């Protein structure tokens, strides 16, 4: 056992030293704990890293990535020693922080501290929900745990507080977190910044808490993990006292061991201090590899046993098994969109209301839809009718009451998506997307199909004033690669936006919706809403000839553009109106299509959006004009705000006229 532990430590030291970059101290300290989890507790199969009933392992302190890479290599995952040599190098599968989808066995992308904690909570919640929904007496077909290792930084970050409180409230008993209590951060001793009793705080959350005084004591670690596994009514925290950089004569227990290579001389001294016999770097003793791979064979046996139980489950519950397997595979049901609503022209409806109707139509046919809001479910219109609330006594519910926890909600949603078998959505006001941004960014990086429902999308929310009126948030969301942002113009576009979001499986989608009512457009005369999936389309064209003006707008401002068109057409100025609900979808279209919509070489181009004008030059060109907002809003009725801030048809027509 000690040989394997020291192999993990030396691989971490050597990789960081060769890369001249990285974090050796945490892997050196955590090697005994990680080895105990992986060899004696974690249910996993290195050759089948995606089998559904495996245990999940989250290294929330992603800076300690070499700990995870060493475990993956030694236990037999597809991570050869050459990848360890190439730690932090271009094209390697061993980046500075673990990346889901790049390296087999990495369950989530971690690094931004606290996010992994929330992901682990989401994974545990997904397991509990699926178990409550599909398990039957004698057939526990969903039965696994989520293990996570947390750092001092993780327990400091606010997102971990939010997610941990939710986990305690829901009694997620198959979640086991181990806190690396090494009392060192980058700036020095944690006494500089924290003095609370973290264990007592978690007890207050409703967690089962234990303490292990010596992080090198394998037997104590094993006993604590076993006790945590038996505490099935509540999540567990194990406070593990470690020494960062363990074994280093001159760096152990200091901030110097955290985020920089030990140095060649100190590496040599440390290896001698640990009783390491070999001088060449990246040496893996045959006995160590053999020992580890023998110990993890129990996971292989577990997987084979589960396959046999799945056969029995199929026999006893054929329809349930077929439904569960479809969900595991990420396939949508046949005719999942058959009940999507339709709207009468002229019917005034906020797009958040139309969105709620679409969500419920989808949820009736797509049982994996699960999610909720940060205490705004009714206002966001995201309550699944007859879905039931998720609670400790009702984990099969589909409405998650996240409470006022936007940070935690977004991180938990990522964990739900990563686990699989569920399709999460998360909702709040658009202004509070700022609270969610780090997790949204990670969802985009990991290509997870989380759906965000952001309502109250502009100054159109009215009297709540500038603290709640988003100005720069659309531009900020559009800046995130692989996030599709959709701001529908009316109820029909809102429904089509949901269709696009549900079908999109390789990245998150943000639906941006109005509080105020907007009329449903007459689509017997105008272009079909199906144009939304192309990102932008011609909604109305010049009546009296080739367009001299092209008005481009999103959301509620499409109606402003249509009114401006009537003014300009009355002046014999042929005007095209383009609805552009999604820049990202439009950007993905062929240039030929984009040119036929925008007519970039013809006429005057004016963009209209009640938000920051940032980015619109891409679509209207340097000679175009943007009617937007470069200031904060105010507290007043929404119609007053549009008039006073000059987001009006008259202003748009005036700008186009001046440019002509």
C-alpha positions as CSV (number, residue, x, y, z in Angstrom):
1,X,0.0,0.0,0.0
2,X,2.7,2.5,0.9
3,X,4.5,1.7,-2.3
4,X,1.4,2.6,-4.3
5,X,0.9,5.8,-2.3
6,X,4.4,6.9,-2.8
7,X,4.2,6.1,-6.6
8,X,1.2,8.5,-6.7
9,X,3.3,11.1,-4.9
10,X,6.4,10.7,-7.1
11,X,4.5,10.8,-10.3
12,X,3.0,14.1,-9.2
13,X,6.3,15.6,-8.2
14,X,8.0,14.4,-11.5
15,X,5.2,15.7,-13.7
16,X,5.1,19.1,-12.2
17,X,8.9,19.3,-12.2
18,X,9.1,18.4,-15.9
19,X,6.3,20.8,-16.8
20,X,7.9,23.6,-14.7
21,X,4.3,24.3,-13.7
22,X,1.7,22.8,-11.4
23,X,0.6,22.0,-7.9
24,X,2.5,19.1,-6.3
25,X,1.7,19.7,-2.6
26,X,-2.0,18.5,-2.6
27,X,-1.4,15.3,-4.5
28,X,1.5,14.4,-2.1
29,X,-0.8,15.0,0.9
30,X,-3.9,13.4,-0.5
31,X,-2.3,10.2,-2.0
32,X,-3.3,8.0,1.0
33,X,-6.9,9.2,1.0
34,X,-7.3,8.9,-2.7
35,X,-5.7,5.5,-2.8
36,X,-8.1,4.3,0.0
37,X,-11.1,5.6,-1.9
38,X,-10.2,4.2,-5.2
39,X,-8.8,0.8,-4.1
40,X,-11.3,-0.1,-1.3
41,X,-14.5,1.9,-1.9
42,X,-15.0,3.3,-5.4
43,X,-17.1,1.1,-7.7
44,X,-15.6,1.6,-11.1
45,X,-14.5,-0.2,-14.2
46,X,-11.4,1.2,-15.9
47,X,-12.2,-0.5,-19.3
48,X,-15.9,0.8,-19.1
49,X,-15.6,4.3,-17.7
50,X,-19.2,5.3,-18.6
51,X,-21.2,2.4,-17.3
52,X,-24.3,3.9,-15.7
53,X,-24.2,2.5,-12.2
54,X,-20.5,3.3,-11.5
55,X,-19.7,5.5,-8.5
56,X,-18.7,9.0,-9.3
57,X,-15.5,10.6,-8.1
58,X,-15.1,14.4,-8.2
59,X,-11.7,16.0,-7.5
60,X,-13.1,19.4,-6.7
61,X,-9.7,20.9,-6.0
62,X,-8.8,20.5,-9.7
63,X,-5.4,22.1,-9.3
64,X,-4.4,18.7,-7.7
65,X,-5.0,17.1,-11.1
66,X,-1.9,15.0,-11.0
67,X,-3.5,13.1,-8.1
68,X,-6.3,12.1,-10.5
69,X,-4.1,11.4,-13.4
70,X,-1.9,9.1,-11.3
71,X,-4.9,7.2,-10.1
72,X,-6.3,6.8,-13.6
73,X,-3.0,5.6,-14.9
74,X,-2.2,3.2,-12.1
75,X,-5.7,1.7,-12.0
76,X,-5.8,0.9,-15.7
77,X,-7.7,3.6,-17.5
78,X,-6.7,4.7,-21.0
79,X,-4.0,7.1,-19.8
80,X,-0.6,5.8,-20.7
81,X,2.6,7.0,-18.9
82,X,3.4,9.1,-22.0
83,X,0.5,11.3,-21.1
84,X,1.8,11.8,-17.6
85,X,5.2,12.9,-19.1
86,X,3.3,15.4,-21.2
87,X,1.5,17.0,-18.2
88,X,0.2,20.5,-19.1
89,X,1.5,20.3,-22.7
90,X,-0.3,21.1,-25.9
91,X,-2.5,18.2,-27.1
92,X,-2.0,16.1,-24.0
93,X,-4.8,14.4,-22.1
94,X,-3.3,15.7,-18.9
95,X,-4.1,19.4,-18.8
96,X,-3.4,21.6,-15.8
97,X,-6.9,21.0,-14.5
98,X,-9.0,17.9,-15.3
99,X,-11.3,18.3,-18.3
100,X,-14.4,16.1,-18.8
101,X,-14.6,14.6,-22.2
102,X,-10.9,14.8,-22.8
103,X,-9.6,12.2,-20.4
104,X,-11.4,8.9,-19.7
105,X,-12.4,8.6,-16.1
106,X,-12.7,12.4,-15.5
107,X,-16.3,12.9,-14.4
108,X,-16.3,16.7,-14.5
109,X,-14.1,19.7,-15.3
110,X,-12.8,21.2,-12.1
111,X,-10.5,24.0,-11.2
112,X,-12.7,27.0,-10.4
113,X,-13.0,26.2,-6.7
114,X,-16.3,25.2,-5.3
115,X,-17.8,24.2,-8.6
116,X,-16.9,20.5,-8.1
117,X,-18.7,20.5,-4.8
118,X,-21.9,21.6,-6.5
119,X,-21.3,19.2,-9.3
120,X,-21.0,16.3,-6.8
121,X,-24.3,17.4,-5.2
122,X,-26.0,17.4,-8.6
123,X,-24.6,13.9,-9.3
124,X,-25.9,12.6,-6.0
125,X,-29.3,14.2,-6.6
126,X,-29.5,12.6,-10.0
127,X,-28.7,9.2,-8.6
128,X,-31.3,9.6,-5.8
129,X,-34.0,10.8,-8.2
130,X,-33.4,8.0,-10.7
131,X,-33.3,5.4,-7.8
132,X,-36.6,6.7,-6.4
133,X,-38.2,6.7,-9.9
134,X,-37.0,3.4,-11.3
135,X,-35.9,1.0,-8.5
136,X,-38.4,-1.6,-7.4
137,X,-38.4,-4.1,-4.6
138,X,-35.6,-6.6,-5.2
139,X,-34.3,-4.6,-8.2
140,X,-32.0,-1.8,-7.0
141,X,-30.8,-1.1,-10.6
142,X,-29.7,2.5,-9.7
143,X,-27.5,2.2,-6.6
144,X,-24.2,4.1,-6.5
145,X,-22.4,6.8,-4.5
146,X,-20.6,10.1,-5.3
147,X,-17.3,10.7,-3.6
148,X,-15.6,14.1,-3.7
149,X,-12.3,15.5,-2.4
150,X,-12.5,19.2,-1.3
151,X,-9.8,21.7,-0.5
152,X,-9.7,24.6,1.8
153,X,-10.5,26.9,-1.1
154,X,-13.6,24.8,-2.0
155,X,-15.1,25.1,1.5
156,X,-14.4,28.9,1.4
157,X,-16.2,29.5,-1.9
158,X,-19.8,30.6,-1.5
159,X,-21.1,28.1,-4.1
160,X,-20.0,25.2,-1.8
161,X,-22.2,26.7,1.0
162,X,-25.2,26.9,-1.2
163,X,-24.9,23.4,-2.7
164,X,-24.0,21.8,0.6
165,X,-26.9,23.3,2.3
166,X,-29.2,22.0,-0.4
167,X,-27.6,18.5,-0.1
168,X,-28.3,18.4,3.6
169,X,-31.8,19.6,3.2
170,X,-32.5,16.8,0.7
171,X,-30.8,14.2,2.7
172,X,-28.5,13.0,-0.1
173,X,-27.0,10.0,1.9
174,X,-24.9,8.7,-1.0
175,X,-22.8,11.8,-1.2
176,X,-19.5,11.5,0.6
177,X,-17.1,14.4,0.7
178,X,-13.6,14.4,2.2
179,X,-12.2,17.8,3.1
180,X,-8.4,18.1,2.8
181,X,-7.8,20.1,6.0
182,X,-4.1,21.1,5.3
183,X,-4.6,24.7,6.5
184,X,-2.6,26.1,3.6
185,X,-3.7,28.3,0.7
186,X,-1.7,30.2,-1.9
187,X,-1.3,33.2,0.4
188,X,-0.3,31.2,3.5
189,X,-1.9,29.7,6.5
190,X,-5.7,29.6,6.5
191,X,-5.6,31.3,9.8
192,X,-5.1,34.5,7.8
193,X,-8.6,34.2,6.4
194,X,-10.8,31.7,8.2
195,X,-11.5,30.7,11.8
196,X,-14.9,28.9,11.6
197,X,-15.3,25.3,12.5
198,X,-16.1,23.8,9.1
199,X,-17.2,20.5,10.5
200,X,-19.7,22.2,12.8
201,X,-20.9,24.2,9.8
202,X,-21.6,21.0,7.9
203,X,-23.3,19.5,10.9
204,X,-25.6,22.6,10.9
205,X,-26.4,21.8,7.2
206,X,-27.6,18.4,8.3
207,X,-24.5,16.4,7.3
208,X,-22.9,13.4,9.0
209,X,-19.4,14.6,10.0
210,X,-16.3,12.7,11.1
211,X,-12.7,13.7,11.7
212,X,-9.5,11.8,10.8
213,X,-6.5,13.2,12.6
214,X,-3.8,11.7,10.4
215,X,-4.3,11.7,6.6
216,X,-1.6,9.0,6.3
217,X,-3.5,6.4,8.4
218,X,-5.1,4.2,5.8
219,X,-7.0,2.1,8.4
220,X,-8.6,5.2,9.9
221,X,-9.5,6.6,6.5
222,X,-11.1,3.3,5.6
223,X,-13.1,3.1,8.8
224,X,-14.3,6.7,8.3
225,X,-15.4,6.0,4.7
226,X,-17.2,2.8,5.7
227,X,-19.1,4.7,8.4
228,X,-20.0,7.4,5.9
229,X,-21.3,4.8,3.5
230,X,-23.6,3.5,6.3
231,X,-25.0,7.0,7.1
232,X,-27.5,6.7,4.4
233,X,-30.0,9.3,5.6
234,X,-27.7,12.3,5.2
235,X,-24.6,13.3,3.2
236,X,-21.2,12.9,4.9
237,X,-18.2,15.1,5.4
238,X,-14.9,13.6,6.5
239,X,-12.4,16.2,7.8
240,X,-9.0,14.8,7.0
241,X,-6.0,16.5,8.6
242,X,-3.1,16.4,6.1
243,X,0.2,18.0,5.5
244,X,0.6,19.7,2.2
245,X,3.7,18.5,0.3
246,X,4.1,15.6,2.7
247,X,7.6,14.1,2.6
248,X,9.4,17.2,1.4
249,X,12.1,18.2,4.0
250,X,11.9,21.9,3.2
251,X,8.5,22.5,1.7
252,X,6.0,20.3,3.6
253,X,3.4,22.3,5.4
254,X,4.2,25.6,3.6
255,X,2.5,27.6,0.9
256,X,5.6,27.0,-1.2
257,X,4.4,23.4,-1.7
258,X,1.1,24.5,-3.2
259,X,1.5,25.9,-6.6
260,X,5.1,25.6,-7.9
261,X,7.5,22.8,-8.6
262,X,9.6,21.6,-5.7
263,X,12.8,22.0,-7.6
264,X,15.1,19.2,-8.8
265,X,17.1,19.1,-5.5
266,X,14.0,19.0,-3.3
267,X,12.5,16.3,-5.5
268,X,15.6,14.2,-4.9
269,X,15.6,14.9,-1.2
270,X,11.9,14.1,-0.9
271,X,12.2,10.8,-2.7
272,X,15.0,9.8,-0.3
273,X,12.9,10.9,2.6
274,X,10.0,8.7,1.4
275,X,12.3,5.7,1.0
276,X,12.0,5.8,-2.7
277,X,14.6,3.6,-4.3
278,X,14.6,4.7,-7.9
279,X,16.3,7.8,-9.4
280,X,14.8,8.0,-12.8
281,X,11.7,10.2,-13.1
282,X,8.2,8.7,-13.8
283,X,9.1,5.3,-12.5
284,X,6.2,3.0,-11.8
285,X,7.2,-0.1,-9.9
286,X,5.6,-3.2,-11.3
287,X,4.5,-4.3,-7.8
288,X,2.7,-1.0,-7.4
289,X,0.8,-1.2,-10.7
290,X,-0.1,-4.8,-10.0
291,X,-1.3,-4.1,-6.5
292,X,-3.5,-1.3,-7.6
293,X,-5.0,-3.2,-10.5
294,X,-5.7,-6.2,-8.4
295,X,-7.5,-4.1,-5.8
296,X,-9.8,-2.3,-8.3
297,X,-10.9,-5.6,-9.8
298,X,-13.9,-5.5,-7.4
299,X,-15.3,-2.8,-9.6
300,X,-15.1,-5.0,-12.6
301,X,-17.0,-7.7,-10.7
302,X,-19.5,-5.1,-9.6
303,X,-20.1,-4.1,-13.2
304,X,-20.6,-7.7,-14.3
305,X,-23.0,-8.3,-11.4
306,X,-24.9,-5.2,-12.3
307,X,-25.3,-6.4,-15.9
308,X,-26.8,-9.6,-14.7
309,X,-29.2,-7.7,-12.4
310,X,-30.1,-5.5,-15.4
311,X,-31.2,-8.6,-17.3
312,X,-33.5,-9.6,-14.4
313,X,-34.8,-6.0,-14.2
314,X,-35.7,-6.1,-17.9
315,X,-37.6,-9.3,-17.4
316,X,-39.5,-8.1,-14.4
317,X,-40.1,-4.5,-15.5
318,X,-39.7,-4.4,-19.3
319,X,-41.3,-0.9,-19.9
320,X,-39.4,0.7,-17.0
321,X,-36.1,-0.8,-18.2
322,X,-36.7,0.4,-21.7
323,X,-37.5,3.9,-20.5
324,X,-34.5,4.1,-18.2
325,X,-32.1,2.8,-20.8
326,X,-33.4,5.4,-23.3
327,X,-32.6,8.1,-20.7
328,X,-29.1,6.7,-20.1
329,X,-28.5,6.8,-23.8
330,X,-29.6,10.4,-24.1
331,X,-32.3,9.6,-26.8
332,X,-35.5,11.7,-26.9
333,X,-38.8,9.8,-27.0
334,X,-40.7,9.4,-30.2
335,X,-42.9,12.4,-30.9
336,X,-41.6,14.2,-27.9
337,X,-42.8,17.5,-29.3
338,X,-46.2,16.4,-30.4
339,X,-48.1,18.5,-27.8
340,X,-46.2,21.8,-28.2
341,X,-48.7,24.7,-28.1
342,X,-49.8,27.1,-30.8
343,X,-50.9,30.6,-30.5
344,X,-53.4,32.9,-32.2
345,X,-52.1,36.0,-34.1
346,X,-52.5,39.1,-32.0
347,X,-52.8,37.2,-28.7
348,X,-50.8,39.2,-26.1
349,X,-48.6,36.9,-24.1
350,X,-45.2,37.3,-22.3
351,X,-42.7,35.0,-23.8
352,X,-42.1,33.6,-20.3
353,X,-45.7,32.5,-20.2
354,X,-45.4,30.8,-23.6
355,X,-42.2,29.2,-22.4
356,X,-44.0,27.7,-19.4
357,X,-46.7,26.2,-21.6
358,X,-44.0,24.7,-23.9
359,X,-42.0,23.3,-20.9
360,X,-45.1,21.5,-19.6
361,X,-46.0,20.2,-23.0
362,X,-42.5,18.8,-23.3
363,X,-42.3,17.5,-19.7
364,X,-45.4,15.4,-20.3
365,X,-43.6,13.4,-22.9
366,X,-40.0,13.8,-21.8
367,X,-39.9,12.4,-18.2
368,X,-36.2,13.2,-17.8
369,X,-36.9,16.9,-17.7
370,X,-36.1,18.1,-14.1
371,X,-35.2,21.4,-12.7
372,X,-36.3,24.5,-11.0
373,X,-35.7,28.1,-10.1
374,X,-33.8,30.1,-7.5
375,X,-36.9,31.0,-5.6
376,X,-38.7,32.4,-8.7
377,X,-40.4,29.3,-10.1
378,X,-43.8,31.0,-10.5
379,X,-42.4,34.2,-12.0
380,X,-40.1,32.2,-14.3
381,X,-43.0,29.9,-15.3
382,X,-40.9,26.7,-14.8
383,X,-43.2,24.6,-12.5
384,X,-43.9,21.2,-14.1
385,X,-47.6,20.6,-13.4
386,X,-48.1,17.4,-11.4
387,X,-44.3,16.9,-11.3
388,X,-44.1,17.1,-7.5
389,X,-41.4,18.8,-5.5
390,X,-38.1,17.2,-4.9
391,X,-37.8,16.5,-1.2
392,X,-35.9,14.2,1.1
393,X,-39.1,12.1,1.3
394,X,-40.0,12.5,-2.4
395,X,-36.8,12.3,-4.4
396,X,-38.8,11.2,-7.5
397,X,-40.2,14.7,-7.8
398,X,-39.3,16.9,-10.8
399,X,-39.5,20.4,-9.4
400,X,-36.3,21.3,-7.6
401,X,-36.8,24.1,-5.1
402,X,-33.2,25.5,-5.2
403,X,-34.0,28.4,-2.9
404,X,-32.2,31.8,-3.3
405,X,-29.0,30.0,-4.4
406,X,-28.2,30.9,-8.0
407,X,-24.5,30.0,-7.8
408,X,-25.3,26.6,-6.3
409,X,-28.2,26.0,-8.7
410,X,-26.1,26.4,-11.8
411,X,-23.4,24.1,-10.4
412,X,-25.9,21.4,-9.3
413,X,-27.5,21.6,-12.8
414,X,-24.1,20.7,-14.3
415,X,-23.8,17.7,-12.0
416,X,-27.3,16.5,-13.0
417,X,-26.3,16.7,-16.7
418,X,-23.0,15.1,-16.1
419,X,-24.5,12.2,-14.3
420,X,-26.9,11.4,-17.1
421,X,-30.4,10.1,-17.2
422,X,-31.9,13.5,-16.5
423,X,-32.2,16.7,-18.5
424,X,-31.8,19.7,-16.2
425,X,-33.1,23.2,-16.5
426,X,-32.3,26.2,-14.2
427,X,-34.2,29.4,-14.1
428,X,-33.9,33.0,-12.6
429,X,-34.1,36.6,-13.8
430,X,-31.6,37.4,-16.6
431,X,-29.8,39.9,-14.3
432,X,-28.9,37.1,-12.0
433,X,-27.2,35.1,-14.7
434,X,-24.1,37.0,-13.5
435,X,-24.3,34.9,-10.3
436,X,-24.4,31.7,-12.5
437,X,-21.8,32.7,-15.0
438,X,-18.9,30.5,-13.8
439,X,-21.0,27.4,-14.0
440,X,-22.6,28.4,-17.3
441,X,-19.1,28.7,-18.7
442,X,-18.1,25.3,-17.4
443,X,-21.3,23.8,-18.9
444,X,-20.3,25.2,-22.3
445,X,-16.7,24.0,-21.9
446,X,-18.0,20.5,-21.0
447,X,-20.7,20.5,-23.7
448,X,-23.4,19.7,-21.2
449,X,-27.0,20.2,-22.4
450,X,-28.3,22.3,-19.5
451,X,-31.2,24.6,-20.4
452,X,-31.3,28.1,-18.7
453,X,-34.5,30.0,-18.5
454,X,-33.8,33.7,-18.0
455,X,-36.9,35.9,-17.7
456,X,-37.3,39.6,-17.1
457,X,-35.0,40.1,-19.9
458,X,-34.8,43.9,-20.3
459,X,-35.9,47.3,-19.1
460,X,-39.3,45.9,-20.0
461,X,-39.6,44.4,-16.5
462,X,-40.4,48.0,-15.4
463,X,-40.7,49.3,-11.9
464,X,-38.1,47.1,-10.1
465,X,-35.5,49.5,-11.5
466,X,-31.9,49.4,-12.6
467,X,-30.8,46.8,-10.0
468,X,-33.0,44.3,-11.8
469,X,-32.9,45.5,-15.4
470,X,-30.3,43.7,-17.4
471,X,-28.2,45.8,-19.8
472,X,-24.9,44.1,-20.3
473,X,-26.0,40.5,-19.6
474,X,-26.9,39.6,-23.2
475,X,-23.5,40.6,-24.4
476,X,-21.8,38.7,-21.6
477,X,-23.7,35.5,-22.3
478,X,-23.1,35.8,-26.1
479,X,-19.4,36.0,-25.3
480,X,-19.3,32.5,-23.9
481,X,-18.2,29.9,-26.6
482,X,-20.6,27.0,-27.2
483,X,-23.5,28.7,-25.4
484,X,-26.5,29.3,-27.6
485,X,-28.5,32.3,-26.5
486,X,-32.1,32.6,-27.9
487,X,-34.2,35.7,-27.3
488,X,-37.6,35.0,-29.0
489,X,-39.8,37.7,-30.3
490,X,-43.2,36.2,-29.5
491,X,-44.9,33.1,-28.2
492,X,-44.4,31.1,-31.4
493,X,-40.7,31.8,-31.3
494,X,-40.6,30.9,-27.6
495,X,-42.0,27.5,-28.4
496,X,-39.5,26.9,-31.2
497,X,-36.7,28.0,-28.9
498,X,-37.6,25.2,-26.5
499,X,-37.6,22.8,-29.4
500,X,-34.1,23.8,-30.4
501,X,-32.9,23.7,-26.7
502,X,-34.2,20.2,-26.1
503,X,-32.7,18.8,-29.3
504,X,-29.3,20.4,-28.6
505,X,-27.2,17.8,-26.9
506,X,-23.7,19.1,-27.2
507,X,-23.8,22.3,-25.1
508,X,-26.0,24.6,-23.0
509,X,-28.8,26.8,-24.2
510,X,-30.1,30.0,-22.7
511,X,-33.7,31.1,-23.3
512,X,-34.1,34.8,-22.7
513,X,-37.7,35.8,-22.1
514,X,-39.9,38.8,-21.5
515,X,-41.9,39.8,-18.4
516,X,-44.1,42.1,-20.4
517,X,-46.7,40.9,-22.8
518,X,-45.9,41.0,-26.6
519,X,-48.4,40.2,-29.4
520,X,-48.1,36.9,-31.2
521,X,-47.2,37.7,-34.8
522,X,-49.5,36.9,-37.7
523,X,-47.7,34.1,-39.3
524,X,-50.1,33.6,-42.1
525,X,-48.6,36.7,-43.7
526,X,-45.1,36.6,-42.2
527,X,-42.3,34.1,-42.3
528,X,-42.7,30.9,-40.3
529,X,-41.3,30.7,-36.8
530,X,-39.3,27.7,-38.0
531,X,-36.8,30.3,-39.1
532,X,-35.7,30.6,-35.5
533,X,-33.6,27.4,-35.7
534,X,-31.5,29.2,-38.3
535,X,-30.8,32.0,-35.9
536,X,-32.3,34.8,-38.0
537,X,-34.8,35.1,-40.8
538,X,-36.8,37.6,-42.8
539,X,-40.0,38.4,-40.9
540,X,-41.3,41.1,-43.3
541,X,-40.0,42.6,-46.5
542,X,-40.3,45.8,-48.4
543,X,-43.8,46.2,-49.9
544,X,-42.8,48.7,-52.6
545,X,-39.5,47.4,-53.9
546,X,-36.1,46.1,-52.9
547,X,-35.3,47.0,-49.3
548,X,-33.5,50.3,-48.7
549,X,-33.6,49.7,-45.0
550,X,-32.9,46.5,-43.1
551,X,-34.0,46.5,-39.5
552,X,-32.6,43.7,-37.3
553,X,-33.9,43.0,-33.8
554,X,-34.3,40.4,-31.1
555,X,-37.0,39.7,-28.6
556,X,-39.5,42.3,-27.7
557,X,-37.7,44.9,-29.9
558,X,-38.8,42.9,-33.0
559,X,-42.2,44.6,-32.5
560,X,-40.5,48.0,-32.3
561,X,-38.8,47.2,-35.7
562,X,-42.1,46.1,-37.3
563,X,-43.8,49.4,-36.2
564,X,-40.8,51.4,-37.5
565,X,-41.2,49.5,-40.8
566,X,-44.8,50.8,-41.1
567,X,-43.5,54.4,-40.7
568,X,-40.8,54.0,-43.3
569,X,-43.0,52.1,-45.8
570,X,-45.6,55.0,-45.5
571,X,-42.7,57.3,-46.6
572,X,-42.1,55.0,-49.7
573,X,-38.9,53.6,-48.1
574,X,-39.0,49.9,-48.6
575,X,-38.0,48.2,-45.4
576,X,-37.1,44.6,-44.4
577,X,-37.4,43.4,-40.8
578,X,-35.2,40.5,-39.7
579,X,-35.9,38.7,-36.5
580,X,-32.6,37.6,-35.0
581,X,-33.3,35.5,-31.9
582,X,-29.9,33.8,-31.8
583,X,-26.6,35.1,-33.0
584,X,-24.9,31.7,-32.4
585,X,-27.4,29.8,-34.5
586,X,-27.2,32.4,-37.3
587,X,-23.4,32.4,-37.2
588,X,-23.5,28.6,-37.8
589,X,-25.5,29.0,-41.1
590,X,-23.8,29.2,-44.5
591,X,-22.6,32.6,-45.5
592,X,-24.9,32.4,-48.5
593,X,-28.0,32.2,-46.3
594,X,-26.7,34.9,-44.0
595,X,-26.3,37.2,-46.9
596,X,-29.8,36.6,-48.3
597,X,-31.2,37.5,-44.9
598,X,-29.1,40.6,-44.1
599,X,-28.3,41.9,-47.6
600,X,-25.0,43.2,-46.3
601,X,-24.1,45.1,-49.5
602,X,-27.5,46.8,-49.9
603,X,-29.4,49.5,-48.0
604,X,-29.1,51.0,-44.5
605,X,-28.8,48.6,-41.6
606,X,-30.2,49.3,-38.1
607,X,-30.1,47.0,-35.1
608,X,-32.6,47.4,-32.3
609,X,-32.2,45.8,-28.9
610,X,-33.0,47.1,-25.4
611,X,-29.5,46.2,-24.1
612,X,-25.8,47.0,-24.6
613,X,-25.0,47.5,-28.3
614,X,-21.8,45.6,-27.9
615,X,-21.4,43.0,-30.7
616,X,-24.1,44.2,-33.1
617,X,-21.5,45.6,-35.5
618,X,-20.9,42.1,-36.6
619,X,-24.4,42.1,-38.2
620,X,-25.0,45.7,-39.2
621,X,-21.4,46.6,-40.3
622,X,-19.4,49.7,-39.6
623,X,-21.8,51.9,-41.5
624,X,-24.8,50.5,-39.7
625,X,-26.5,52.0,-36.6
626,X,-27.4,50.3,-33.3
627,X,-30.4,51.6,-31.3
628,X,-29.6,50.2,-27.8
629,X,-28.7,51.2,-24.3
630,X,-25.3,52.4,-23.1
631,X,-26.7,53.4,-19.6
632,X,-28.6,51.7,-16.8
633,X,-32.4,51.8,-16.6
634,X,-34.7,53.3,-14.1
635,X,-37.7,52.6,-12.0
636,X,-40.9,53.3,-14.0
637,X,-43.5,51.5,-16.0
638,X,-42.0,49.6,-18.9
639,X,-43.8,51.6,-21.5
640,X,-42.4,54.8,-20.0
641,X,-38.9,53.4,-20.0
642,X,-39.0,52.5,-23.6
643,X,-40.2,56.0,-24.5
644,X,-37.8,57.9,-22.3
645,X,-34.8,55.7,-23.3
646,X,-35.8,56.0,-26.9
647,X,-36.2,52.4,-27.8
648,X,-39.2,53.3,-30.0
649,X,-40.4,52.9,-33.5
650,X,-40.2,56.6,-34.1
651,X,-36.5,56.7,-33.0
652,X,-35.6,53.7,-35.2
653,X,-37.3,55.3,-38.2
654,X,-35.6,58.6,-37.5
655,X,-32.2,56.9,-37.3
656,X,-32.8,55.0,-40.6
657,X,-34.0,58.2,-42.3
658,X,-30.9,60.1,-41.2
659,X,-28.6,57.4,-42.4
660,X,-30.4,57.2,-45.8
